[in-house]
Amino acid sequence: MRLVTVQVKPGSRAPSIQTDGELLIVAVREPAREGKANAAVRRALACHLKVPISRVRLVRGATGRMKAFVIDDLR
């Protein structure tokens, strides 16, 4: 299990993932409404880390731009 801290940039023109030390900066196209950006970040993290989306859980920051995700069984 690993805790990943993420800064989200919703409504971006181009999706991307950048690193800034221990912080991941994830830009997604989806707006920050009705959990759409959270779902997009979850999918992007799963793809970037090459794990199934079911192993990526949002544990903190559901309504803010700073979020914490737990990645189960990350090797």
PQR file with spaces between the fields and no chain letter, atoms N, CA, C, O and H, PARSE charges and radii, in Angstrom:
ATOM       1  N    MET     1       0.844   -1.170    0.000 -0.4000 1.5000
ATOM       2  CA   MET     1       0.000    0.000    0.000 -0.0000 2.0000
ATOM       3  C    MET     1       0.895    1.241    0.000  0.5500 1.7000
ATOM       4  O    MET     1       1.870    1.313    0.748 -0.5500 1.4000
ATOM       5  N    ARG     2       0.556    2.209   -0.841 -0.4000 1.5000
ATOM       6  CA   ARG     2       1.352    3.425   -0.951 -0.0000 2.0000
ATOM       7  C    ARG     2       0.428    4.633   -1.012  0.5500 1.7000
ATOM       8  O    ARG     2      -0.595    4.599   -1.697 -0.5500 1.4000
ATOM       9  H    ARG     2      -0.236    2.151   -1.449  0.4000 1.0000
ATOM      10  N    LEU     3       0.778    5.691   -0.306 -0.4000 1.5000
ATOM      11  CA   LEU     3       0.017    6.933   -0.319 -0.0000 2.0000
ATOM      12  C    LEU     3       0.644    7.868   -1.350  0.5500 1.7000
ATOM      13  O    LEU     3       1.851    8.107   -1.330 -0.5500 1.4000
ATOM      14  H    LEU     3       1.608    5.718    0.250  0.4000 1.0000
ATOM      15  N    VAL     4      -0.186    8.394   -2.250 -0.4000 1.5000
ATOM      16  CA   VAL     4       0.275    9.292   -3.307 -0.0000 2.0000
ATOM      17  C    VAL     4      -0.448   10.625   -3.144  0.5500 1.7000
ATOM      18  O    VAL     4      -1.677   10.668   -3.108 -0.5500 1.4000
ATOM      19  H    VAL     4      -1.167    8.200   -2.266  0.4000 1.0000
ATOM      20  N    THR     5       0.315   11.710   -3.046 -0.4000 1.5000
ATOM      21  CA   THR     5      -0.262   13.049   -2.952 -0.0000 2.0000
ATOM      22  C    THR     5      -0.335   13.645   -4.344  0.5500 1.7000
ATOM      23  O    THR     5       0.635   13.611   -5.102 -0.5500 1.4000
ATOM      24  H    THR     5       1.314   11.674   -3.076  0.4000 1.0000
ATOM      25  N    VAL     6      -1.514   14.198   -4.673 -0.4000 1.5000
ATOM      26  CA   VAL     6      -1.779   14.668   -6.024 -0.0000 2.0000
ATOM      27  C    VAL     6      -2.341   16.084   -5.975  0.5500 1.7000
ATOM      28  O    VAL     6      -3.202   16.398   -5.154 -0.5500 1.4000
ATOM      29  H    VAL     6      -2.301   14.225   -4.057  0.4000 1.0000
ATOM      30  N    GLN     7      -1.843   16.923   -6.862 -0.4000 1.5000
ATOM      31  CA   GLN     7      -2.450   18.229   -7.108 -0.0000 2.0000
ATOM      32  C    GLN     7      -3.176   18.119   -8.439  0.5500 1.7000
ATOM      33  O    GLN     7      -2.579   17.739   -9.447 -0.5500 1.4000
ATOM      34  H    GLN     7      -1.143   16.667   -7.529  0.4000 1.0000
ATOM      35  N    VAL     8      -4.465   18.453   -8.446 -0.4000 1.5000
ATOM      36  CA   VAL     8      -5.284   18.276   -9.641 -0.0000 2.0000
ATOM      37  C    VAL     8      -5.502   19.615  -10.331  0.5500 1.7000
ATOM      38  O    VAL     8      -5.733   20.641   -9.691 -0.5500 1.4000
ATOM      39  H    VAL     8      -4.950   18.762   -7.628  0.4000 1.0000
ATOM      40  N    LYS     9      -5.421   19.571  -11.662 -0.4000 1.5000
ATOM      41  CA   LYS     9      -5.729   20.733  -12.493 -0.0000 2.0000
ATOM      42  C    LYS     9      -6.882   20.339  -13.420  0.5500 1.7000
ATOM      43  O    LYS     9      -6.651   19.859  -14.530 -0.5500 1.4000
ATOM      44  H    LYS     9      -5.233   18.737  -12.181  0.4000 1.0000
ATOM      45  N    PRO    10      -8.131   20.542  -12.961 -0.5600 1.5000
ATOM      46  CA   PRO    10      -9.277   20.161  -13.793  0.2800 2.0000
ATOM      47  C    PRO    10      -9.490   21.159  -14.926  0.5500 1.7000
ATOM      48  O    PRO    10      -9.041   22.303  -14.852 -0.5500 1.4000
ATOM      49  N    GLY    11     -10.177   20.713  -15.973 -0.4000 1.5000
ATOM      50  CA   GLY    11     -10.497   21.582  -17.088 -0.0000 2.0000
ATOM      51  C    GLY    11      -9.306   21.992  -17.923  0.5500 1.7000
ATOM      52  O    GLY    11      -9.339   23.042  -18.566 -0.5500 1.4000
ATOM      53  H    GLY    11     -10.541   19.784  -16.033  0.4000 1.0000
ATOM      54  N    SER    12      -8.261   21.196  -17.931 -0.4000 1.5000
ATOM      55  CA   SER    12      -7.056   21.514  -18.704 -0.0000 2.0000
ATOM      56  C    SER    12      -7.260   21.173  -20.175  0.5500 1.7000
ATOM      57  O    SER    12      -8.083   20.324  -20.520 -0.5500 1.4000
ATOM      58  H    SER    12      -8.234   20.344  -17.409  0.4000 1.0000
ATOM      59  N    ARG    13      -6.510   21.836  -21.023 -0.4000 1.5000
ATOM      60  CA   ARG    13      -6.608   21.551  -22.461 -0.0000 2.0000
ATOM      61  C    ARG    13      -6.032   20.185  -22.801  0.5500 1.7000
ATOM      62  O    ARG    13      -6.617   19.430  -23.578 -0.5500 1.4000
ATOM      63  H    ARG    13      -5.842   22.526  -20.743  0.4000 1.0000
ATOM      64  N    ALA    14      -4.896   19.878  -22.221 -0.4000 1.5000
ATOM      65  CA   ALA    14      -4.235   18.607  -22.513 -0.0000 2.0000
ATOM      66  C    ALA    14      -3.987   17.845  -21.209  0.5500 1.7000
ATOM      67  O    ALA    14      -3.393   18.393  -20.281 -0.5500 1.4000
ATOM      68  H    ALA    14      -4.421   20.492  -21.590  0.4000 1.0000
ATOM      69  N    PRO    15      -4.431   16.598  -21.129 -0.5600 1.5000
ATOM      70  CA   PRO    15      -4.163   15.812  -19.925  0.2800 2.0000
ATOM      71  C    PRO    15      -2.676   15.486  -19.806  0.5500 1.7000
ATOM      72  O    PRO    15      -2.002   15.224  -20.802 -0.5500 1.4000
ATOM      73  N    SER    16      -2.179   15.506  -18.569 -0.4000 1.5000
ATOM      74  CA   SER    16      -0.770   15.182  -18.349 -0.0000 2.0000
ATOM      75  C    SER    16      -0.550   14.813  -16.889  0.5500 1.7000
ATOM      76  O    SER    16      -1.375   15.098  -16.021 -0.5500 1.4000
ATOM      77  H    SER    16      -2.727   15.719  -17.760  0.4000 1.0000
ATOM      78  N    ILE    17       0.588   14.170  -16.646 -0.4000 1.5000
ATOM      79  CA   ILE    17       1.030   13.874  -15.284 -0.0000 2.0000
ATOM      80  C    ILE    17       2.479   14.306  -15.183  0.5500 1.7000
ATOM      81  O    ILE    17       3.325   13.869  -15.963 -0.5500 1.4000
ATOM      82  H    ILE    17       1.259   13.939  -17.352  0.4000 1.0000
ATOM      83  N    GLN    18       2.763   15.179  -14.201 -0.4000 1.5000
ATOM      84  CA   GLN    18       4.119   15.652  -13.954 -0.0000 2.0000
ATOM      85  C    GLN    18       4.462   15.368  -12.508  0.5500 1.7000
ATOM      86  O    GLN    18       3.576   15.242  -11.662 -0.5500 1.4000
ATOM      87  H    GLN    18       2.076   15.534  -13.567  0.4000 1.0000
ATOM      88  N    THR    19       5.749   15.268  -12.226 -0.4000 1.5000
ATOM      89  CA   THR    19       6.190   15.062  -10.851 -0.0000 2.0000
ATOM      90  C    THR    19       6.919   16.296  -10.347  0.5500 1.7000
ATOM      91  O    THR    19       7.629   16.972  -11.091 -0.5500 1.4000
ATOM      92  H    THR    19       6.469   15.371  -12.913  0.4000 1.0000
ATOM      93  N    ASP    20       6.725   16.569   -9.081 -0.4000 1.5000
ATOM      94  CA   ASP    20       7.414   17.656   -8.403 -0.0000 2.0000
ATOM      95  C    ASP    20       7.843   17.108   -7.044  0.5500 1.7000
ATOM      96  O    ASP    20       7.174   17.331   -6.035 -0.5500 1.4000
ATOM      97  H    ASP    20       6.148   16.020   -8.476  0.4000 1.0000
ATOM      98  N    GLY    21       8.951   16.398   -7.032 -0.4000 1.5000
ATOM      99  CA   GLY    21       9.380   15.716   -5.813 -0.0000 2.0000
ATOM     100  C    GLY    21       8.456   14.544   -5.538  0.5500 1.7000
ATOM     101  O    GLY    21       8.325   13.646   -6.369 -0.5500 1.4000
ATOM     102  H    GLY    21       9.494   16.217   -7.853  0.4000 1.0000
ATOM     103  N    GLU    22       7.820   14.547   -4.387 -0.4000 1.5000
ATOM     104  CA   GLU    22       6.881   13.490   -4.013 -0.0000 2.0000
ATOM     105  C    GLU    22       5.466   13.783   -4.486  0.5500 1.7000
ATOM     106  O    GLU    22       4.588   12.928   -4.365 -0.5500 1.4000
ATOM     107  H    GLU    22       7.927   15.277   -3.711  0.4000 1.0000
ATOM     108  N    LEU    23       5.229   14.963   -5.018 -0.4000 1.5000
ATOM     109  CA   LEU    23       3.907   15.397   -5.453 -0.0000 2.0000
ATOM     110  C    LEU    23       3.708   15.097   -6.942  0.5500 1.7000
ATOM     111  O    LEU    23       4.589   15.362   -7.761 -0.5500 1.4000
ATOM     112  H    LEU    23       5.942   15.657   -5.116  0.4000 1.0000
ATOM     113  N    LEU    24       2.550   14.544   -7.278 -0.4000 1.5000
ATOM     114  CA   LEU    24       2.180   14.355   -8.678 -0.0000 2.0000
ATOM     115  C    LEU    24       1.208   15.465   -9.058  0.5500 1.7000
ATOM     116  O    LEU    24       0.264   15.744   -8.319 -0.5500 1.4000
ATOM     117  H    LEU    24       1.835   14.329   -6.614  0.4000 1.0000
ATOM     118  N    ILE    25       1.431   16.095  -10.196 -0.4000 1.5000
ATOM     119  CA   ILE    25       0.533   17.125  -10.702 -0.0000 2.0000
ATOM     120  C    ILE    25      -0.194   16.510  -11.893  0.5500 1.7000
ATOM     121  O    ILE    25       0.413   16.204  -12.920 -0.5500 1.4000
ATOM     122  H    ILE    25       2.197   15.869  -10.796  0.4000 1.0000
ATOM     123  N    VAL    26      -1.511   16.335  -11.736 -0.4000 1.5000
ATOM     124  CA   VAL    26      -2.308   15.656  -12.752 -0.0000 2.0000
ATOM     125  C    VAL    26      -3.284   16.651  -13.368  0.5500 1.7000
ATOM     126  O    VAL    26      -4.135   17.206  -12.674 -0.5500 1.4000
ATOM     127  H    VAL    26      -2.004   16.583  -10.902  0.4000 1.0000
ATOM     128  N    ALA    27      -3.157   16.871  -14.664 -0.4000 1.5000
ATOM     129  CA   ALA    27      -4.075   17.732  -15.406 -0.0000 2.0000
ATOM     130  C    ALA    27      -5.056   16.835  -16.157  0.5500 1.7000
ATOM     131  O    ALA    27      -4.658   15.900  -16.851 -0.5500 1.4000
ATOM     132  H    ALA    27      -2.465   16.420  -15.228  0.4000 1.0000
ATOM     133  N    VAL    28      -6.352   17.139  -16.006 -0.4000 1.5000
ATOM     134  CA   VAL    28      -7.398   16.371  -16.681 -0.0000 2.0000
ATOM     135  C    VAL    28      -8.345   17.328  -17.399  0.5500 1.7000
ATOM     136  O    VAL    28      -8.482   18.485  -17.002 -0.5500 1.4000
ATOM     137  H    VAL    28      -6.676   17.899  -15.443  0.4000 1.0000
ATOM     138  N    ARG    29      -8.987   16.851  -18.439 -0.4000 1.5000
ATOM     139  CA   ARG    29      -9.924   17.674  -19.209 -0.0000 2.0000
ATOM     140  C    ARG    29     -11.260   17.854  -18.505  0.5500 1.7000
ATOM     141  O    ARG    29     -11.924   18.874  -18.688 -0.5500 1.4000
ATOM     142  H    ARG    29      -8.875   15.911  -18.762  0.4000 1.0000
ATOM     143  N    GLU    30     -11.653   16.889  -17.713 -0.4000 1.5000
ATOM     144  CA   GLU    30     -12.960   16.909  -17.083 -0.0000 2.0000
ATOM     145  C    GLU    30     -13.080   18.063  -16.090  0.5500 1.7000
ATOM     146  O    GLU    30     -12.097   18.437  -15.451 -0.5500 1.4000
ATOM     147  H    GLU    30     -11.113   16.061  -17.565  0.4000 1.0000
ATOM     148  N    PRO    31     -14.283   18.629  -15.959 -0.5600 1.5000
ATOM     149  CA   PRO    31     -14.492   19.721  -15.001  0.2800 2.0000
ATOM     150  C    PRO    31     -14.573   19.194  -13.575  0.5500 1.7000
ATOM     151  O    PRO    31     -14.799   18.006  -13.345 -0.5500 1.4000
ATOM     152  N    ALA    32     -14.387   20.091  -12.637 -0.4000 1.5000
ATOM     153  CA   ALA    32     -14.460   19.731  -11.215 -0.0000 2.0000
ATOM     154  C    ALA    32     -15.911   19.796  -10.748  0.5500 1.7000
ATOM     155  O    ALA    32     -16.247   20.559   -9.842 -0.5500 1.4000
ATOM     156  H    ALA    32     -14.204   21.056  -12.824  0.4000 1.0000
ATOM     157  N    ARG    33     -16.753   19.004  -11.363 -0.4000 1.5000
ATOM     158  CA   ARG    33     -18.167   18.932  -11.017 -0.0000 2.0000
ATOM     159  C    ARG    33     -18.618   17.488  -10.944  0.5500 1.7000
ATOM     160  O    ARG    33     -18.238   16.667  -11.779 -0.5500 1.4000
ATOM     161  H    ARG    33     -16.481   18.385  -12.099  0.4000 1.0000
ATOM     162  N    GLU    34     -19.423   17.182   -9.952 -0.4000 1.5000
ATOM     163  CA   GLU    34     -20.066   15.873   -9.809 -0.0000 2.0000
ATOM     164  C    GLU    34     -19.078   14.710   -9.809  0.5500 1.7000
ATOM     165  O    GLU    34     -19.424   13.606  -10.231 -0.5500 1.4000
ATOM     166  H    GLU    34     -19.732   17.849   -9.274  0.4000 1.0000
ATOM     167  N    GLY    35     -17.861   14.943   -9.342 -0.4000 1.5000
ATOM     168  CA   GLY    35     -16.866   13.884   -9.234 -0.0000 2.0000
ATOM     169  C    GLY    35     -16.214   13.479  -10.548  0.5500 1.7000
ATOM     170  O    GLY    35     -15.481   12.491  -10.595 -0.5500 1.4000
ATOM     171  H    GLY    35     -17.580   15.840   -8.999  0.4000 1.0000
ATOM     172  N    LYS    36     -16.472   14.229  -11.613 -0.4000 1.5000
ATOM     173  CA   LYS    36     -15.914   13.868  -12.921 -0.0000 2.0000
ATOM     174  C    LYS    36     -14.388   13.980  -12.931  0.5500 1.7000
ATOM     175  O    LYS    36     -13.709   13.106  -13.469 -0.5500 1.4000
ATOM     176  H    LYS    36     -17.067   15.032  -11.574  0.4000 1.0000
ATOM     177  N    ALA    37     -13.847   15.042  -12.343 -0.4000 1.5000
ATOM     178  CA   ALA    37     -12.388   15.204  -12.308 -0.0000 2.0000
ATOM     179  C    ALA    37     -11.751   14.133  -11.419  0.5500 1.7000
ATOM     180  O    ALA    37     -10.691   13.605  -11.755 -0.5500 1.4000
ATOM     181  H    ALA    37     -14.399   15.752  -11.906  0.4000 1.0000
ATOM     182  N    ASN    38     -12.379   13.810  -10.299 -0.4000 1.5000
ATOM     183  CA   ASN    38     -11.842   12.770   -9.418 -0.0000 2.0000
ATOM     184  C    ASN    38     -11.754   11.433  -10.140  0.5500 1.7000
ATOM     185  O    ASN    38     -10.756   10.722  -10.018 -0.5500 1.4000
ATOM     186  H    ASN    38     -13.240   14.239  -10.025  0.4000 1.0000
ATOM     187  N    ALA    39     -12.795   11.090  -10.893 -0.4000 1.5000
ATOM     188  CA   ALA    39     -12.793    9.831  -11.639 -0.0000 2.0000
ATOM     189  C    ALA    39     -11.710    9.838  -12.715  0.5500 1.7000
ATOM     190  O    ALA    39     -11.043    8.828  -12.940 -0.5500 1.4000
ATOM     191  H    ALA    39     -13.605   11.667  -10.992  0.4000 1.0000
ATOM     192  N    ALA    40     -11.540   10.979  -13.377 -0.4000 1.5000
ATOM     193  CA   ALA    40     -10.507   11.076  -14.420 -0.0000 2.0000
ATOM     194  C    ALA    40      -9.108   10.950  -13.828  0.5500 1.7000
ATOM     195  O    ALA    40      -8.237   10.317  -14.424 -0.5500 1.4000
ATOM     196  H    ALA    40     -12.082   11.800  -13.195  0.4000 1.0000
ATOM     197  N    VAL    41      -8.887   11.548  -12.662 -0.4000 1.5000
ATOM     198  CA   VAL    41      -7.584   11.451  -11.994 -0.0000 2.0000
ATOM     199  C    VAL    41      -7.322   10.007  -11.587  0.5500 1.7000
ATOM     200  O    VAL    41      -6.205    9.507  -11.725 -0.5500 1.4000
ATOM     201  H    VAL    41      -9.594   12.063  -12.178  0.4000 1.0000
ATOM     202  N    ARG    42      -8.340    9.352  -11.091 -0.4000 1.5000
ATOM     203  CA   ARG    42      -8.206    7.948  -10.695 -0.0000 2.0000
ATOM     204  C    ARG    42      -7.800    7.080  -11.880  0.5500 1.7000
ATOM     205  O    ARG    42      -6.905    6.242  -11.766 -0.5500 1.4000
ATOM     206  H    ARG    42      -9.247    9.758  -10.979  0.4000 1.0000
ATOM     207  N    ARG    43      -8.459    7.284  -13.017 -0.4000 1.5000
ATOM     208  CA   ARG    43      -8.118    6.534  -14.236 -0.0000 2.0000
ATOM     209  C    ARG    43      -6.700    6.854  -14.693  0.5500 1.7000
ATOM     210  O    ARG    43      -5.951    5.957  -15.079 -0.5500 1.4000
ATOM     211  H    ARG    43      -9.185    7.965  -13.110  0.4000 1.0000
ATOM     212  N    ALA    44      -6.330    8.137  -14.649 -0.4000 1.5000
ATOM     213  CA   ALA    44      -4.993    8.548  -15.093 -0.0000 2.0000
ATOM     214  C    ALA    44      -3.909    7.939  -14.202  0.5500 1.7000
ATOM     215  O    ALA    44      -2.881    7.479  -14.700 -0.5500 1.4000
ATOM     216  H    ALA    44      -6.939    8.866  -14.336  0.4000 1.0000
ATOM     217  N    LEU    45      -4.136    7.937  -12.892 -0.4000 1.5000
ATOM     218  CA   LEU    45      -3.155    7.335  -11.977 -0.0000 2.0000
ATOM     219  C    LEU    45      -3.015    5.837  -12.223  0.5500 1.7000
ATOM     220  O    LEU    45      -1.904    5.308  -12.251 -0.5500 1.4000
ATOM     221  H    LEU    45      -4.970    8.310  -12.488  0.4000 1.0000
ATOM     222  N    ALA    46      -4.136    5.161  -12.400 -0.4000 1.5000
ATOM     223  CA   ALA    46      -4.092    3.718  -12.649 -0.0000 2.0000
ATOM     224  C    ALA    46      -3.306    3.415  -13.921  0.5500 1.7000
ATOM     225  O    ALA    46      -2.508    2.478  -13.954 -0.5500 1.4000
ATOM     226  H    ALA    46      -5.039    5.590  -12.377  0.4000 1.0000
ATOM     227  N    CYS    47      -3.529    4.192  -14.949 -0.4000 1.5000
ATOM     228  CA   CYS    47      -2.817    3.992  -16.214 -0.0000 2.0000
ATOM     229  C    CYS    47      -1.326    4.310  -16.051  0.5500 1.7000
ATOM     230  O    CYS    47      -0.473    3.558  -16.523 -0.5500 1.4000
ATOM     231  H    CYS    47      -4.178    4.953  -14.923  0.4000 1.0000
ATOM     232  N    HIS    48      -1.021    5.415  -15.388 -0.4000 1.5000
ATOM     233  CA   HIS    48       0.372    5.843  -15.201 -0.0000 2.0000
ATOM     234  C    HIS    48       1.162    4.838  -14.365  0.5500 1.7000
ATOM     235  O    HIS    48       2.322    4.551  -14.662 -0.5500 1.4000
ATOM     236  H    HIS    48      -1.714    6.026  -15.004  0.4000 1.0000
ATOM     237  N    LEU    49       0.531    4.306  -13.324 -0.4000 1.5000
ATOM     238  CA   LEU    49       1.209    3.367  -12.426 -0.0000 2.0000
ATOM     239  C    LEU    49       1.062    1.914  -12.867  0.5500 1.7000
ATOM     240  O    LEU    49       1.623    1.008  -12.251 -0.5500 1.4000
ATOM     241  H    LEU    49      -0.411    4.538  -13.083  0.4000 1.0000
ATOM     242  N    LYS    50       0.299    1.702  -13.943 -0.4000 1.5000
ATOM     243  CA   LYS    50       0.096    0.358  -14.506 -0.0000 2.0000
ATOM     244  C    LYS    50      -0.508   -0.609  -13.492  0.5500 1.7000
ATOM     245  O    LYS    50      -0.026   -1.726  -13.303 -0.5500 1.4000
ATOM     246  H    LYS    50      -0.157    2.438  -14.444  0.4000 1.0000
ATOM     247  N    VAL    51      -1.587   -0.143  -12.840 -0.4000 1.5000
ATOM     248  CA   VAL    51      -2.342   -0.981  -11.910 -0.0000 2.0000
ATOM     249  C    VAL    51      -3.815   -0.900  -12.306  0.5500 1.7000
ATOM     250  O    VAL    51      -4.217    0.059  -12.964 -0.5500 1.4000
ATOM     251  H    VAL    51      -1.978    0.764  -12.993  0.4000 1.0000
ATOM     252  N    PRO    52      -4.624   -1.881  -11.923 -0.5600 1.5000
ATOM     253  CA   PRO    52      -6.060   -1.798  -12.190  0.2800 2.0000
ATOM     254  C    PRO    52      -6.675   -0.620  -11.427  0.5500 1.7000
ATOM     255  O    PRO    52      -6.223   -0.276  -10.334 -0.5500 1.4000
ATOM     256  N    ILE    53      -7.697   -0.016  -12.004 -0.4000 1.5000
ATOM     257  CA   ILE    53      -8.331    1.144  -11.384 -0.0000 2.0000
ATOM     258  C    ILE    53      -8.923    0.793  -10.016  0.5500 1.7000
ATOM     259  O    ILE    53      -9.067    1.666   -9.160 -0.5500 1.4000
ATOM     260  H    ILE    53      -8.064   -0.295  -12.891  0.4000 1.0000
ATOM     261  N    SER    54      -9.262   -0.472   -9.810 -0.4000 1.5000
ATOM     262  CA   SER    54      -9.830   -0.894   -8.530 -0.0000 2.0000
ATOM     263  C    SER    54      -8.830   -0.778   -7.384  0.5500 1.7000
ATOM     264  O    SER    54      -9.228   -0.789   -6.219 -0.5500 1.4000
ATOM     265  H    SER    54      -9.145   -1.182  -10.506  0.4000 1.0000
ATOM     266  N    ARG    55      -7.548   -0.669   -7.691 -0.4000 1.5000
ATOM     267  CA   ARG    55      -6.517   -0.540   -6.652 -0.0000 2.0000
ATOM     268  C    ARG    55      -6.220    0.909   -6.283  0.5500 1.7000
ATOM     269  O    ARG    55      -5.403    1.164   -5.397 -0.5500 1.4000
ATOM     270  H    ARG    55      -7.224   -0.661   -8.637  0.4000 1.0000
ATOM     271  N    VAL    56      -6.865    1.853   -6.943 -0.4000 1.5000
ATOM     272  CA   VAL    56      -6.642    3.276   -6.686 -0.0000 2.0000
ATOM     273  C    VAL    56      -7.841    3.820   -5.923  0.5500 1.7000
ATOM     274  O    VAL    56      -8.961    3.823   -6.434 -0.5500 1.4000
ATOM     275  H    VAL    56      -7.528    1.646   -7.662  0.4000 1.0000
ATOM     276  N    ARG    57      -7.599    4.289   -4.674 -0.4000 1.5000
ATOM     277  CA   ARG    57      -8.690    4.798   -3.840 -0.0000 2.0000
ATOM     278  C    ARG    57      -8.394    6.223   -3.394  0.5500 1.7000
ATOM     279  O    ARG    57      -7.288    6.521   -2.943 -0.5500 1.4000
ATOM     280  H    ARG    57      -6.689    4.287   -4.258  0.4000 1.0000
ATOM     281  N    LEU    58      -9.377    7.098   -3.518 -0.4000 1.5000
ATOM     282  CA   LEU    58      -9.280    8.459   -3.014 -0.0000 2.0000
ATOM     283  C    LEU    58      -9.560    8.434   -1.520  0.5500 1.7000
ATOM     284  O    LEU    58     -10.631    7.992   -1.102 -0.5500 1.4000
ATOM     285  H    LEU    58     -10.275    6.856   -3.884  0.4000 1.0000
ATOM     286  N    VAL    59      -8.613    8.901   -0.705 -0.4000 1.5000
ATOM     287  CA   VAL    59      -8.800    8.855    0.746 -0.0000 2.0000
ATOM     288  C    VAL    59      -8.891   10.232    1.382  0.5500 1.7000
ATOM     289  O    VAL    59      -9.333   10.356    2.525 -0.5500 1.4000
ATOM     290  H    VAL    59      -7.743    9.260   -1.044  0.4000 1.0000
ATOM     291  N    ARG    60      -8.477   11.277    0.656 -0.4000 1.5000
ATOM     292  CA   ARG    60      -8.542   12.622    1.230 -0.0000 2.0000
ATOM     293  C    ARG    60      -8.601   13.647    0.102  0.5500 1.7000
ATOM     294  O    ARG    60      -7.916   13.513   -0.912 -0.5500 1.4000
ATOM     295  H    ARG    60      -8.119   11.176   -0.272  0.4000 1.0000
ATOM     296  N    GLY    61      -9.439   14.682    0.295 -0.4000 1.5000
ATOM     297  CA   GLY    61      -9.470   15.791   -0.641 -0.0000 2.0000
ATOM     298  C    GLY    61     -10.483   15.673   -1.756  0.5500 1.7000
ATOM     299  O    GLY    61     -10.226   16.134   -2.867 -0.5500 1.4000
ATOM     300  H    GLY    61      -9.995   14.791    1.119  0.4000 1.0000
ATOM     301  N    ALA    62     -11.626   15.069   -1.492 -0.4000 1.5000
ATOM     302  CA   ALA    62     -12.624   14.858   -2.543 -0.0000 2.0000
ATOM     303  C    ALA    62     -13.104   16.166   -3.170  0.5500 1.7000
ATOM     304  O    ALA    62     -13.472   16.180   -4.344 -0.5500 1.4000
ATOM     305  H    ALA    62     -11.835   14.694   -0.589  0.4000 1.0000
ATOM     306  N    THR    63     -13.108   17.265   -2.412 -0.4000 1.5000
ATOM     307  CA   THR    63     -13.615   18.525   -2.955 -0.0000 2.0000
ATOM     308  C    THR    63     -12.529   19.572   -3.175  0.5500 1.7000
ATOM     309  O    THR    63     -12.833   20.688   -3.595 -0.5500 1.4000
ATOM     310  H    THR    63     -12.810   17.254   -1.458  0.4000 1.0000
ATOM     311  N    GLY    64     -11.291   19.243   -2.906 -0.4000 1.5000
ATOM     312  CA   GLY    64     -10.203   20.207   -3.081 -0.0000 2.0000
ATOM     313  C    GLY    64      -9.274   19.805   -4.212  0.5500 1.7000
ATOM     314  O    GLY    64      -9.415   18.732   -4.798 -0.5500 1.4000
ATOM     315  H    GLY    64     -11.044   18.336   -2.565  0.4000 1.0000
ATOM     316  N    ARG    65      -8.334   20.669   -4.507 -0.4000 1.5000
ATOM     317  CA   ARG    65      -7.369   20.357   -5.568 -0.0000 2.0000
ATOM     318  C    ARG    65      -6.223   19.479   -5.079  0.5500 1.7000
ATOM     319  O    ARG    65      -5.600   18.777   -5.876 -0.5500 1.4000
ATOM     320  H    ARG    65      -8.219   21.540   -4.031  0.4000 1.0000
ATOM     321  N    MET    66      -5.941   19.508   -3.792 -0.4000 1.5000
ATOM     322  CA   MET    66      -4.929   18.624   -3.212 -0.0000 2.0000
ATOM     323  C    MET    66      -5.631   17.364   -2.719  0.5500 1.7000
ATOM     324  O    MET    66      -6.556   17.437   -1.910 -0.5500 1.4000
ATOM     325  H    MET    66      -6.447   20.078   -3.145  0.4000 1.0000
ATOM     326  N    LYS    67      -5.189   16.218   -3.206 -0.4000 1.5000
ATOM     327  CA   LYS    67      -5.830   14.951   -2.895 -0.0000 2.0000
ATOM     328  C    LYS    67      -4.790   13.928   -2.457  0.5500 1.7000
ATOM     329  O    LYS    67      -3.601   14.063   -2.744 -0.5500 1.4000
ATOM     330  H    LYS    67      -4.438   16.160   -3.863  0.4000 1.0000
ATOM     331  N    ALA    68      -5.260   12.919   -1.768 -0.4000 1.5000
ATOM     332  CA   ALA    68      -4.404   11.789   -1.393 -0.0000 2.0000
ATOM     333  C    ALA    68      -5.093   10.514   -1.871  0.5500 1.7000
ATOM     334  O    ALA    68      -6.271   10.282   -1.602 -0.5500 1.4000
ATOM     335  H    ALA    68      -6.226   12.810   -1.535  0.4000 1.0000
ATOM     336  N    PHE    69      -4.336    9.708   -2.576 -0.4000 1.5000
ATOM     337  CA   PHE    69      -4.822    8.420   -3.074 -0.0000 2.0000
ATOM     338  C    PHE    69      -3.986    7.324   -2.454  0.5500 1.7000
ATOM     339  O    PHE    69      -2.782    7.485   -2.255 -0.5500 1.4000
ATOM     340  H    PHE    69      -3.379    9.897   -2.795  0.4000 1.0000
ATOM     341  N    VAL    70      -4.623    6.209   -2.150 -0.4000 1.5000
ATOM     342  CA   VAL    70      -3.915    5.007   -1.702 -0.0000 2.0000
ATOM     343  C    VAL    70      -3.908    4.053   -2.882  0.5500 1.7000
ATOM     344  O    VAL    70      -4.941    3.782   -3.495 -0.5500 1.4000
ATOM     345  H    VAL    70      -5.601    6.078   -2.311  0.4000 1.0000
ATOM     346  N    ILE    71      -2.712    3.547   -3.188 -0.4000 1.5000
ATOM     347  CA   ILE    71      -2.550    2.563   -4.254 -0.0000 2.0000
ATOM     348  C    ILE    71      -2.281    1.220   -3.571  0.5500 1.7000
ATOM     349  O    ILE    71      -1.232    1.034   -2.956 -0.5500 1.4000
ATOM     350  H    ILE    71      -1.873    3.767   -2.690  0.4000 1.0000
ATOM     351  N    ASP    72      -3.215    0.300   -3.679 -0.4000 1.5000
ATOM     352  CA   ASP    72      -3.076   -1.017   -3.057 -0.0000 2.0000
ATOM     353  C    ASP    72      -2.150   -1.906   -3.883  0.5500 1.7000
ATOM     354  O    ASP    72      -2.204   -1.902   -5.113 -0.5500 1.4000
ATOM     355  H    ASP    72      -4.067    0.451   -4.179  0.4000 1.0000
ATOM     356  N    ASP    73      -1.311   -2.657   -3.204 -0.4000 1.5000
ATOM     357  CA   ASP    73      -0.431   -3.656   -3.817 -0.0000 2.0000
ATOM     358  C    ASP    73       0.474   -3.072   -4.908  0.5500 1.7000
ATOM     359  O    ASP    73       0.698   -3.713   -5.934 -0.5500 1.4000
ATOM     360  H    ASP    73      -1.267   -2.660   -2.205  0.4000 1.0000
ATOM     361  N    LEU    74       0.992   -1.866   -4.690 -0.4000 1.5000
ATOM     362  CA   LEU    74       1.930   -1.297   -5.644 -0.0000 2.0000
ATOM     363  C    LEU    74       3.295   -1.897   -5.407  0.5500 1.7000
ATOM     364  O    LEU    74       3.791   -1.891   -4.280 -0.5500 1.4000
ATOM     365  H    LEU    74       0.811   -1.346   -3.856  0.4000 1.0000
ATOM     366  N    ARG    75       3.907   -2.414   -6.452 -0.4000 1.5000
ATOM     367  CA   ARG    75       5.202   -3.069   -6.313 -0.0000 2.0000
ATOM     368  C    ARG    75       6.289   -2.245   -6.909  0.5500 1.7000
ATOM     369  O    ARG    75       7.453   -2.646   -6.881 -0.5500 1.4000
ATOM     370  H    ARG    75       3.504   -2.418   -7.367  0.4000 1.0000
